[in-house]
Amino acid sequence: MRARADYTTNDVDIVPAASLLAEPARAAMLTALLDDRPLAAGELARLAGVSPATASAHLARLLHGGLVTVIRQGRHRYYRLAGPEVAAVMEALAHLSPVTPVRSLRQSQDAAALAEARTCYDHLAGRAGVALLDALLARGLLAAPQAHTGPARFEVTVDGLATLDAFGIDIGALERARRRFAGACLDWTERKPHLNGALGAAITERLLSLRWIERGSRRRAVKVTPAGAEGLAATFGWSIEG
């Protein structure tokens, strides 16, 4: 019998989660859930290109492994990612993985839309998301603690508190939440960071409510509206050109 690897005695065992991600249909389902909207098993089966029975078996494994949760509404069951940590793993894997070759005009249009602006779980990503974090830092609305080491995290400055409060963000409530306040994902299309965490999610929700961004016809894609481009520039100094 093969001995168990020594690293599992002191560190976390990544093998169970990695094995769940390493199956094409399950990976497709998790990717489909990256826009943080619950989907029924039948829709996930269609998107993954498998039969309903096969999809149910995969979803049972993902549920048991803690990568998805289920919402029951009457006789219907809807699935969503278990949390932002799962989305962060999927985004990181996308950064490490080769880009799928574009084989049609539709695929080219989809890729361009996702690269321009999309949601990464519940926060803004793509060129628009990277430009937003760049603007927040350039205007001194966010700052990184000087003594901090490890994954990027940010603090709201005095100027940032005033600006975000006027924008409709309750910073105090976000800081009391159990979720990480503000960090960064390495954007897999831009290869630069965009804002995540409770703050990233709250800003994105506010942008949607103001119709400064709108969900596109392609899954996960969003677009910055003309009013949004004007409002983002005036409020945060944002520019899609960087």
Secondary structure per residue as TSV (DSSP state, phi and psi in degrees):
chain	resnum	aa	ss	phi	psi
A	1	M	-	360.0	136.8
A	2	R	-	-72.4	132.9
A	3	A	-	-68.8	147.5
A	4	R	-	-72.3	139.6
A	5	A	-	-59.0	140.1
A	6	D	T	-62.6	-29.3
A	7	Y	H	-64.1	-23.5
A	8	T	H	-73.4	-13.7
A	9	T	H	-76.5	-28.2
A	10	N	H	-117.5	-23.2
A	11	D	S	-113.3	175.2
A	12	V	-	-71.6	152.3
A	13	D	-	-96.7	106.2
A	14	I	-	-84.7	-8.5
A	15	V	H	-61.7	-46.6
A	16	P	H	-58.3	-46.2
A	17	A	H	-66.9	-41.8
A	18	A	H	-63.1	-37.5
A	19	S	H	-67.4	-32.1
A	20	L	H	-67.0	-37.4
A	21	L	H	-76.7	-22.4
A	22	A	T	-87.5	22.3
A	23	E	S	-117.2	127.1
A	24	P	H	-55.0	-43.1
A	25	A	H	-67.7	-42.1
A	26	R	H	-66.9	-39.3
A	27	A	H	-61.7	-39.1
A	28	A	H	-65.3	-39.5
A	29	M	H	-65.5	-44.8
A	30	L	H	-63.6	-38.8
A	31	T	H	-63.9	-39.8
A	32	A	H	-63.8	-27.1
A	33	L	G	-88.6	3.7
A	34	L	G	-68.9	-13.5
A	35	D	G	-90.5	10.7
A	36	D	S	65.1	25.2
A	37	R	-	-111.6	128.6
A	38	P	-	-63.4	143.3
A	39	L	E	-129.9	146.6
A	40	A	E	-75.8	159.8
A	41	A	H	-59.7	-38.1
A	42	G	H	-62.9	-40.4
A	43	E	H	-67.9	-40.5
A	44	L	H	-65.6	-36.2
A	45	A	H	-61.6	-43.6
A	46	R	H	-63.7	-44.9
A	47	L	H	-67.4	-31.3
A	48	A	H	-87.9	-9.6
A	49	G	T	72.1	34.9
A	50	V	-	-128.4	168.0
A	51	S	-	-72.8	157.9
A	52	P	H	-55.8	-39.4
A	53	A	H	-65.0	-42.4
A	54	T	H	-65.3	-40.9
A	55	A	H	-61.7	-41.9
A	56	S	H	-61.3	-40.1
A	57	A	H	-65.2	-42.8
A	58	H	H	-64.4	-42.7
A	59	L	H	-65.5	-34.6
A	60	A	H	-62.5	-40.1
A	61	R	H	-68.4	-42.0
A	62	L	H	-64.8	-37.3
A	63	L	H	-67.0	-44.7
A	64	H	H	-64.9	-34.3
A	65	G	T	-81.1	-2.4
A	66	G	T	79.2	16.7
A	67	L	S	-92.1	-20.2
A	68	V	E	-133.1	161.4
A	69	T	E	-123.2	164.5
A	70	V	E	-121.4	140.2
A	71	I	E	-114.2	125.9
A	72	R	E	-103.8	126.9
A	73	Q	E	-128.7	97.4
A	74	G	T	64.8	-125.9
A	75	R	T	-84.4	-6.4
A	76	H	E	-95.6	147.5
A	77	R	E	-124.3	129.4
A	78	Y	E	-121.5	143.0
A	79	Y	E	-112.7	148.0
A	80	R	E	-147.6	163.7
A	81	L	E	-61.8	148.7
A	82	A	S	-70.2	-17.4
A	83	G	-	167.3	177.2
A	84	P	H	-64.0	-23.3
A	85	E	H	-64.1	-38.1
A	86	V	H	-65.8	-42.4
A	87	A	H	-62.1	-39.5
A	88	A	H	-63.7	-38.4
A	89	V	H	-64.7	-44.1
A	90	M	H	-63.7	-39.9
A	91	E	H	-66.0	-40.3
A	92	A	H	-65.2	-40.5
A	93	L	H	-64.8	-37.5
A	94	A	H	-61.4	-37.1
A	95	H	H	-65.2	-33.9
A	96	L	H	-85.7	-14.9
A	97	S	S	-94.7	152.2
A	98	P	-	-67.0	147.3
A	99	V	-	-73.9	134.0
A	100	T	-	-66.8	130.1
A	101	P	-	-59.5	138.8
A	102	V	-	-82.5	125.3
A	103	R	-	-117.7	1.1
A	104	S	S	-154.9	165.4
A	105	L	H	-62.7	-39.9
A	106	R	H	-61.6	-44.5
A	107	Q	H	-63.8	-37.9
A	108	S	H	-64.4	-41.9
A	109	Q	H	-66.8	-40.4
A	110	D	H	-62.5	-45.1
A	111	A	H	-62.8	-41.0
A	112	A	H	-65.6	-40.2
A	113	A	H	-65.3	-42.9
A	114	L	H	-67.1	-36.8
A	115	A	H	-68.7	-33.0
A	116	E	H	-71.9	-51.4
A	117	A	S	-162.8	130.8
A	118	R	E	-155.3	172.7
A	119	T	E	-98.8	139.6
A	120	C	E	-110.3	94.8
A	121	Y	T	62.7	-100.3
A	122	D	T	-121.7	18.2
A	123	H	E	-132.5	161.4
A	124	L	E	-75.2	134.7
A	125	A	E	-136.1	-173.2
A	126	G	H	78.9	-167.7
A	127	R	H	-57.9	-37.8
A	128	A	H	-65.3	-42.2
A	129	G	H	-69.1	-40.9
A	130	V	H	-62.5	-42.6
A	131	A	H	-64.2	-34.2
A	132	L	H	-65.6	-47.8
A	133	L	H	-63.0	-41.8
A	134	D	H	-57.2	-42.5
A	135	A	H	-67.9	-42.1
A	136	L	H	-61.8	-38.5
A	137	L	H	-74.3	-41.2
A	138	A	H	-64.9	-35.9
A	139	R	T	-83.9	-1.1
A	140	G	T	73.3	24.1
A	141	L	S	-85.1	-26.4
A	142	L	E	-124.5	152.7
A	143	A	E	-145.7	150.0
A	144	A	-	-95.7	130.5
A	145	P	-	-56.5	132.0
A	146	Q	T	-64.8	-33.5
A	147	A	T	-88.4	-1.2
A	148	H	-	-77.6	136.9
A	149	T	-	-124.9	158.9
A	150	G	S	100.9	-161.5
A	151	P	S	-56.1	143.2
A	152	A	-	-59.2	136.9
A	153	R	B	-144.5	155.4
A	154	F	-	-129.3	154.8
A	155	E	E	-119.8	147.3
A	156	V	E	-82.2	129.6
A	157	T	-	-80.5	175.5
A	158	V	H	-60.3	-46.2
A	159	D	H	-62.9	-38.5
A	160	G	H	-65.0	-39.0
A	161	L	H	-60.3	-44.2
A	162	A	H	-66.2	-43.7
A	163	T	H	-65.8	-45.3
A	164	L	H	-71.9	-32.9
A	165	D	H	-63.5	-44.5
A	166	A	H	-64.9	-28.6
A	167	F	H	-76.6	-15.8
A	168	G	T	105.3	21.3
A	169	I	-	-107.0	125.5
A	170	D	-	-89.9	93.8
A	171	I	H	-64.1	-39.1
A	172	G	H	-58.3	-43.8
A	173	A	H	-65.2	-38.8
A	174	L	H	-66.7	-38.3
A	175	E	H	-68.7	-25.7
A	176	R	H	-84.3	-12.8
A	177	A	S	-68.4	157.2
A	178	R	S	-78.3	-14.5
A	179	R	S	-78.7	151.3
A	180	R	-	-53.2	136.5
A	181	F	-	-71.9	-58.5
A	182	A	S	-156.4	121.2
A	183	G	E	-140.8	-156.0
A	184	A	E	-140.0	141.2
A	185	C	E	-103.5	142.8
A	186	L	E	-79.8	110.3
A	187	D	-	-65.0	125.2
A	188	W	T	-75.0	-18.3
A	189	T	T	-93.1	-34.1
A	190	E	T	-94.4	-18.6
A	191	R	S	59.3	28.6
A	192	K	S	-137.0	160.9
A	193	P	E	-78.4	149.5
A	194	H	E	-125.3	161.8
A	195	L	E	-78.1	132.0
A	196	N	E	-124.0	-158.5
A	197	G	H	78.0	-173.7
A	198	A	H	-59.9	-37.5
A	199	L	H	-68.0	-45.4
A	200	G	H	-58.8	-41.1
A	201	A	H	-66.9	-41.4
A	202	A	H	-66.2	-41.2
A	203	I	H	-63.6	-42.8
A	204	T	H	-65.1	-41.8
A	205	E	H	-60.8	-40.5
A	206	R	H	-67.1	-40.1
A	207	L	H	-61.5	-38.8
A	208	L	H	-67.8	-42.0
A	209	S	H	-66.5	-32.8
A	210	L	T	-81.0	-8.1
A	211	R	T	62.3	29.9
A	212	W	S	-78.4	-26.8
A	213	I	E	-128.0	151.4
A	214	E	E	-133.3	145.9
A	215	R	E	-70.5	136.7
A	216	G	-	-88.5	-178.9
A	217	S	S	-75.6	-21.0
A	218	R	S	-90.8	138.8
A	219	R	T	-56.9	132.7
A	220	R	T	77.0	-20.3
A	221	A	B	-73.5	140.4
A	222	V	E	-129.7	165.2
A	223	K	E	-133.6	143.5
A	224	V	E	-81.5	123.6
A	225	T	-	-77.4	163.6
A	226	P	H	-56.5	-41.4
A	227	A	H	-64.2	-35.0
A	228	G	H	-67.5	-42.5
A	229	A	H	-60.7	-41.0
A	230	E	H	-68.3	-45.1
A	231	G	H	-67.4	-41.7
A	232	L	H	-64.0	-39.1
A	233	A	H	-66.2	-43.7
A	234	A	H	-70.5	-37.6
A	235	T	H	-82.3	-43.4
A	236	F	H	-120.3	-4.3
A	237	G	-	75.6	23.7
A	238	W	-	-74.0	142.4
A	239	S	-	-148.5	130.5
A	240	I	T	-64.3	-19.2
A	241	E	T	-81.3	-6.1
A	242	G	-	90.4	360.0
